[in-house]
Amino acid sequence: MADIPSDPIILLSYINTKLRDEYGSLAELCSSLGIDRKQLEDKLAAAGFEYIASANQFR
């Protein structure tokens, strides 16, 4: 996950923008960018955010 922002708030914005503009699901984003999904979800969960599949975004 070295190519993505490390700050959780900036990471949230980055990931949600990618999900909104380029990817139909978190699985697709992670696969395309080579991101470990569990690591990403854990990092954002530690900041109080969770992935909402129906909205295709972290909240």
N, C-alpha and C positions, 0 to 999 in steps of 0.2 A: 504494500500500500504506500510505497514511497512517492508515487507520482501524484498523489492527491493531497489536499490540504490536511495538516495535522490538527489545527485548531477545530474543535468540535462544531462551533457555530458556523465557521466558514465552510467546513466539510458538509454540514447540513444544507447550506445554500447551494454549494457546488453539486451535491448529489441530487437534490430536488430539482435543480435546473436541468440537469442531464435527464432525469426521469421525465420531466415535463416536455422537453424539447426533442429528445433523441431515442428514448427507450420505452417500450411498453410494459416493462416489468423490472423489478430489482434483479431477478435472475438473469435477464438479458443484459442489463448494465454490467453486472459483475463478470459475466462470461466474456463480454466484449472487451472490457477494460482490464481483465485479469486480476480482479479484486476478490479477495476471500470474503464471501458474504457474511459468514459468522463473525469475522473480525470487524467488519464494517458495522454490522448490527450491534455488536457488543460496545464498540466505541461510541456510537450514537446513543445507545441505551444508557450508558454511563452518564451522558449529558441530559438524560430525561426524554429522549425521543425514541419512537418505535415506528416501524414500517407499517403503513396501512395499505394493504394490497388493493382494496376497492378504490382508493384515491390515488394509488401509485405514487405515494410520497411519504416522507417521514414527518411525523408531527409530535 
